[in-house]
Amino acid sequence: MRKTILVLSANPRDGQFLQLRREYEIILEKTLANVQYDPQARIETLLEVIEKNQPHIVHFCGHGSEEGIYLLDQYDNARLFSSNAASRIFQLFKTRVECVVLNACFAEAVAEAIYKYIPTVIGMSHKIIDEASLAFTEGFYTGIGNKASYPRSFRFGCAQIASLDIPYDCIPILKHKEPLRPFYPELSAALERQKQECEDRNVEFRTPHILQIVLESTEKPFLMRAFKACDASLFKDLCDRNRNYIDEHQSPSAGREFYSFEWEDRKEVQAANNEAIQEEEMFITARHLMLGILTCHNAASTFVKDVLESSQQYNTLIENLREFKGNPTTPYQKSKDHGHDQ
């Protein structure tokens, strides 16, 4: 599929002049993409320009600071485009835009904000000179033009800077996550039913709801074995505590109203996706979700960790869950003896 690349540049008249048109020309030379160019990118028209062009890649070139990047105001002077503003705008295009390139100094904070919604974002962690910016553009779009992946194209860009013997090849930073793999069908149906139930009752759909589905899934025998290797009562204790938690928070009176979300926004789901990718599995399974809940190292894992009595048990449980990697018995191809763990 032919990609659409939207190049946004801003050379404020009250700032240092940069060779921004040259970046656009490089992208044209290196790719066979549909390249659209806005040489005077303004905050007021940014939404309209992105919506009109429906790009796969948005490439910004211009000035930046630790507060954000700079577009133009109505007088062609610099106007700050903050991290918060960038996040709000790109949230609207998360189903279309695949990659955002911020070829501007100190753009890492803006890149991090956009990365909440866009799977691949590139920014510059420090000040970068014009020569290095152009070199990165040349290398990156050499990769894109040759159908390389975004991470590989990023490495092309860094290598192009390094080839000039200038010390800027470590300044570009890449934030990348693989697209979310589908849930195993039975698991997907159960998660969507629970999410709908929470929405109908105006109850926030929290990690314990996901955990409850995992604990009752077709992979329950696997999970029981992993928990029992730590402590025979651990699995039952977790089930009991989880049910009690859900019972206590199943009413809107608890002050946790349901809010809409995408699965891609859930940290435990992203961690589960990473586990599936590492194991080269086609689906996210209940075991991957359990690993995601245990290893994403944020509030989502706290509930499970509270049940574990020591860090040794935590580490043992992780190891046991990962032992199933490569096991020919999957949730959709069970052997007869697995029922004995019930």
Secondary structure per residue as TSV (DSSP state, phi and psi in degrees):
chain	resnum	aa	ss	phi	psi
A	1	M	-	360.0	133.3
A	2	R	-	-73.5	124.1
A	3	K	-	-82.6	151.9
A	4	T	E	-105.5	127.4
A	5	I	E	-116.5	125.4
A	6	L	E	-104.6	116.6
A	7	V	E	-99.9	120.3
A	8	L	E	-111.5	125.5
A	9	S	E	-130.7	152.0
A	10	A	E	-146.0	114.7
A	11	N	-	-114.9	80.1
A	12	P	-	-57.7	141.7
A	13	R	T	-70.5	-16.5
A	14	D	T	-97.9	18.3
A	15	G	S	-128.6	174.9
A	16	Q	-	-68.2	136.3
A	17	F	-	-71.7	135.0
A	18	L	-	-122.8	155.7
A	19	Q	-	-83.3	64.1
A	20	L	H	-75.7	-36.1
A	21	R	H	-63.1	-30.8
A	22	R	H	-62.5	-35.2
A	23	E	H	-62.1	-44.5
A	24	Y	H	-59.9	-42.9
A	25	E	H	-65.1	-38.1
A	26	I	H	-61.8	-44.7
A	27	I	H	-62.2	-40.9
A	28	L	H	-61.0	-42.1
A	29	E	H	-69.1	-37.0
A	30	K	H	-90.1	-15.2
A	31	T	-	-128.0	162.5
A	32	L	-	-104.4	21.5
A	33	A	S	-74.9	165.8
A	34	N	E	-82.4	98.6
A	35	V	E	-99.1	121.2
A	36	Q	E	-109.1	144.4
A	37	Y	E	-131.7	127.3
A	38	D	E	-117.0	99.2
A	39	P	T	-76.7	-8.4
A	40	Q	T	-132.8	67.0
A	41	A	-	-68.0	127.3
A	42	R	B	-122.7	147.0
A	43	I	H	-60.9	-39.5
A	44	E	H	-62.5	-30.4
A	45	T	H	-108.8	3.3
A	46	L	H	-60.7	-48.1
A	47	L	H	-57.1	-45.4
A	48	E	H	-63.2	-41.3
A	49	V	H	-66.4	-43.2
A	50	I	H	-67.2	-44.0
A	51	E	H	-63.3	-39.7
A	52	K	H	-67.1	-39.9
A	53	N	H	-92.0	-20.4
A	54	Q	-	47.5	58.8
A	55	P	-	-78.6	155.0
A	56	H	S	-85.8	-35.4
A	57	I	E	-124.1	131.2
A	58	V	E	-111.0	120.0
A	59	H	E	-114.8	116.5
A	60	F	E	-105.3	134.2
A	61	C	E	-131.5	134.1
A	62	G	E	161.4	-150.4
A	63	H	-	-95.8	152.2
A	64	G	E	-147.1	164.5
A	65	S	E	-146.3	178.6
A	66	E	T	-66.6	-16.2
A	67	E	T	-86.1	-21.1
A	68	G	E	157.6	-164.9
A	69	I	E	-109.6	166.7
A	70	Y	E	-115.6	123.5
A	71	L	E	-102.9	-163.4
A	72	L	E	-109.2	149.1
A	73	D	-	-96.2	-173.4
A	74	Q	T	-66.9	-15.5
A	75	Y	T	-103.7	11.0
A	76	D	S	67.9	20.5
A	77	N	-	-92.5	167.1
A	78	A	E	-68.9	136.7
A	79	R	E	-132.8	127.1
A	80	L	E	-67.9	133.0
A	81	F	E	-111.4	101.1
A	82	S	E	-78.0	167.9
A	83	S	H	-60.5	-42.0
A	84	N	H	-64.1	-43.1
A	85	A	H	-64.1	-41.5
A	86	A	H	-62.5	-42.8
A	87	S	H	-61.3	-45.0
A	88	R	H	-63.9	-40.1
A	89	I	H	-71.1	-46.8
A	90	F	H	-74.7	-16.6
A	91	Q	H	-59.2	-32.5
A	92	L	T	-72.8	-17.0
A	93	F	T	-118.8	20.8
A	94	K	T	-69.4	-18.4
A	95	T	T	-88.8	-5.3
A	96	R	T	-118.3	-52.7
A	97	V	-	-71.9	129.8
A	98	E	-	-97.9	-32.2
A	99	C	E	-149.0	139.6
A	100	V	E	-124.2	127.8
A	101	V	E	-112.0	122.0
A	102	L	E	-110.8	89.9
A	103	N	E	-90.2	72.0
A	104	A	S	-149.4	151.7
A	105	C	T	-60.5	143.7
A	106	F	T	55.7	38.0
A	107	A	-	-94.3	10.1
A	108	E	H	-64.1	-40.4
A	109	A	H	-64.7	-40.2
A	110	V	H	-66.7	-40.1
A	111	A	H	-60.0	-42.1
A	112	E	H	-62.7	-40.0
A	113	A	H	-66.5	-42.4
A	114	I	H	-68.7	-32.5
A	115	Y	T	-62.7	-17.2
A	116	K	T	-60.3	-27.1
A	117	Y	T	-123.3	-20.9
A	118	I	-	-111.7	130.5
A	119	P	S	-69.6	-23.5
A	120	T	E	-133.5	121.6
A	121	V	E	-135.9	135.2
A	122	I	E	-120.6	133.7
A	123	G	E	-140.7	178.4
A	124	M	E	-113.9	126.9
A	125	S	S	-78.7	-22.6
A	126	H	S	-140.9	-168.6
A	127	K	-	-68.1	139.7
A	128	I	-	-136.0	137.0
A	129	I	-	-79.5	161.9
A	130	D	H	-56.1	-43.0
A	131	E	H	-60.9	-41.9
A	132	A	H	-70.7	-37.2
A	133	S	H	-61.6	-44.3
A	134	L	H	-66.3	-38.3
A	135	A	H	-64.6	-42.0
A	136	F	H	-62.3	-44.6
A	137	T	H	-58.4	-43.3
A	138	E	H	-62.8	-47.1
A	139	G	H	-67.0	-45.1
A	140	F	H	-61.4	-46.1
A	141	Y	H	-81.0	-14.2
A	142	T	H	-63.7	-42.9
A	143	G	H	-63.9	-47.7
A	144	I	H	-60.5	-41.7
A	145	G	H	-65.0	-24.1
A	146	N	T	-101.9	19.0
A	147	K	T	64.0	29.1
A	148	A	-	-76.3	158.7
A	149	S	-	-68.6	166.2
A	150	Y	H	-62.0	-45.7
A	151	P	H	-60.6	-40.6
A	152	R	H	-68.5	-40.4
A	153	S	H	-62.2	-37.2
A	154	F	H	-59.4	-43.5
A	155	R	H	-65.8	-33.7
A	156	F	H	-59.5	-44.4
A	157	G	H	-61.1	-45.2
A	158	C	H	-65.2	-39.5
A	159	A	H	-65.1	-35.5
A	160	Q	H	-64.7	-39.2
A	161	I	H	-64.2	-45.7
A	162	A	H	-61.6	-31.5
A	163	S	T	-65.3	-18.3
A	164	L	T	-87.9	-1.5
A	165	D	T	58.1	39.4
A	166	I	-	-118.6	142.2
A	167	P	T	-82.3	58.3
A	168	Y	T	-127.4	5.2
A	169	D	T	-72.1	-13.9
A	170	C	T	-95.1	-2.5
A	171	I	S	-77.1	-39.7
A	172	P	E	-63.0	138.0
A	173	I	E	-124.2	142.8
A	174	L	E	-114.3	131.4
A	175	K	E	-119.5	116.9
A	176	H	E	-144.7	134.5
A	177	K	-	-132.1	142.2
A	178	E	-	-70.7	149.4
A	179	P	-	-56.0	147.5
A	180	L	-	-67.5	126.9
A	181	R	-	-76.5	155.5
A	182	P	-	-67.8	148.4
A	183	F	B	-70.5	151.4
A	184	Y	-	-54.7	132.9
A	185	P	H	-48.3	-46.3
A	186	E	H	-62.3	-40.2
A	187	L	H	-66.5	-42.3
A	188	S	H	-59.6	-45.5
A	189	A	H	-62.5	-42.3
A	190	A	H	-65.7	-41.4
A	191	L	H	-64.9	-42.5
A	192	E	H	-67.2	-37.1
A	193	R	H	-63.3	-45.7
A	194	Q	H	-65.4	-39.7
A	195	K	H	-62.0	-42.0
A	196	Q	H	-66.2	-39.4
A	197	E	H	-61.1	-43.0
A	198	C	H	-64.5	-39.9
A	199	E	H	-65.5	-41.9
A	200	D	H	-62.7	-34.2
A	201	R	H	-96.0	2.1
A	202	N	T	58.6	42.5
A	203	V	-	-113.1	135.6
A	204	E	-	-62.0	132.8
A	205	F	-	-85.4	100.4
A	206	R	-	-105.1	172.2
A	207	T	H	-53.5	-39.6
A	208	P	H	-56.9	-31.7
A	209	H	H	-65.9	-42.1
A	210	I	H	-64.2	-43.0
A	211	L	H	-61.7	-39.6
A	212	Q	H	-61.2	-42.1
A	213	I	H	-63.6	-41.2
A	214	V	H	-61.7	-45.6
A	215	L	H	-66.2	-24.1
A	216	E	T	-105.5	10.7
A	217	S	S	-77.4	176.6
A	218	T	T	-67.6	-11.2
A	219	E	T	-92.6	10.7
A	220	K	H	-51.9	-42.4
A	221	P	H	-58.0	-41.0
A	222	F	H	-61.3	-48.4
A	223	L	H	-63.0	-40.4
A	224	M	H	-61.3	-42.1
A	225	R	H	-61.1	-44.3
A	226	A	H	-62.9	-43.1
A	227	F	H	-70.1	-40.1
A	228	K	H	-66.3	-25.0
A	229	A	T	-66.4	-21.7
A	230	C	T	-90.6	-49.6
A	231	D	-	-164.2	128.3
A	232	A	T	-59.7	-28.1
A	233	S	T	-93.4	-3.3
A	234	L	H	-65.0	-44.5
A	235	F	H	-63.4	-46.2
A	236	K	H	-63.6	-40.3
A	237	D	H	-62.1	-43.1
A	238	L	H	-63.9	-44.0
A	239	C	H	-59.0	-46.3
A	240	D	H	-63.8	-46.5
A	241	R	H	-63.8	-39.2
A	242	N	H	-66.5	-43.5
A	243	R	H	-61.5	-42.2
A	244	N	H	-62.6	-40.8
A	245	Y	H	-62.2	-47.0
A	246	I	H	-62.8	-41.6
A	247	D	H	-59.7	-38.8
A	248	E	H	-74.6	-20.1
A	249	H	T	-121.5	25.0
A	250	Q	-	-91.7	3.2
A	251	S	S	-115.0	143.5
A	252	P	G	-59.1	-19.3
A	253	S	G	-65.1	-17.2
A	254	A	G	-72.4	-8.6
A	255	G	S	84.4	17.8
A	256	R	-	-120.3	85.6
A	257	E	-	-76.2	150.6
A	258	F	-	-66.9	140.0
A	259	Y	-	-133.2	146.3
A	260	S	-	-73.3	150.2
A	261	F	-	-157.6	166.5
A	262	E	-	-106.2	148.3
A	263	W	G	-58.3	-32.9
A	264	E	G	-62.6	-19.8
A	265	D	G	-84.2	-10.7
A	266	R	-	-85.9	123.8
A	267	K	H	-64.8	-38.7
A	268	E	H	-67.2	-32.5
A	269	V	H	-71.5	-40.6
A	270	Q	H	-61.9	-40.3
A	271	A	H	-65.4	-39.1
A	272	A	H	-64.0	-39.0
A	273	N	H	-61.1	-41.9
A	274	N	H	-62.7	-39.0
A	275	E	H	-62.4	-43.3
A	276	A	H	-64.5	-39.7
A	277	I	H	-64.8	-43.7
A	278	Q	H	-59.9	-36.5
A	279	E	T	-90.7	1.3
A	280	E	T	57.3	37.7
A	281	E	-	-90.4	146.6
A	282	M	S	-73.8	-31.5
A	283	F	S	-119.6	154.1
A	284	I	B	-81.9	122.3
A	285	T	-	-105.2	175.1
A	286	A	H	-62.0	-37.0
A	287	R	H	-63.3	-40.6
A	288	H	H	-62.9	-39.5
A	289	L	H	-65.1	-39.9
A	290	M	H	-61.8	-43.9
A	291	L	H	-63.1	-38.3
A	292	G	H	-62.2	-43.9
A	293	I	H	-64.0	-37.9
A	294	L	H	-76.2	-29.8
A	295	T	H	-112.2	-3.1
A	296	C	S	-77.5	-3.5
A	297	H	-	54.4	44.8
A	298	N	S	-142.1	-163.0
A	299	A	H	-59.7	-25.0
A	300	A	H	-63.2	-28.3
A	301	S	H	-91.1	-12.7
A	302	T	H	-60.7	-41.5
A	303	F	H	-59.9	-45.3
A	304	V	H	-69.2	-40.8
A	305	K	H	-63.2	-29.5
A	306	D	H	-62.0	-27.2
A	307	V	H	-78.2	-28.9
A	308	L	-	-78.1	139.5
A	309	E	S	-91.2	-13.4
A	310	S	S	-155.0	159.2
A	311	S	H	-65.9	-27.9
A	312	Q	H	-64.1	-41.6
A	313	Q	H	-62.8	-39.5
A	314	Y	H	-60.7	-48.2
A	315	N	H	-65.4	-39.7
A	316	T	H	-63.5	-41.2
A	317	L	H	-63.3	-43.8
A	318	I	H	-59.3	-46.0
A	319	E	H	-61.7	-42.7
A	320	N	H	-64.5	-42.1
A	321	L	H	-63.9	-35.7
A	322	R	H	-78.6	-14.1
A	323	E	T	-64.8	-20.0
A	324	F	T	-77.9	-5.4
A	325	K	T	-59.3	129.2
A	326	G	T	80.9	-1.8
A	327	N	-	-66.5	125.2
A	328	P	S	-65.0	-17.4
A	329	T	-	-84.7	116.7
A	330	T	B	-116.9	171.0
A	331	P	T	-62.0	-18.2
A	332	Y	T	-110.1	13.6
A	333	Q	B	-150.3	68.0
A	334	K	-	-84.2	144.2
A	335	S	-	-88.8	162.3
A	336	K	G	-66.4	-31.0
A	337	D	G	-77.1	-7.4
A	338	H	G	-68.8	-22.8
A	339	G	G	-67.5	-15.6
A	340	H	G	-71.2	-14.6
A	341	D	G	-86.3	-2.3
A	342	Q	-	-65.2	360.0
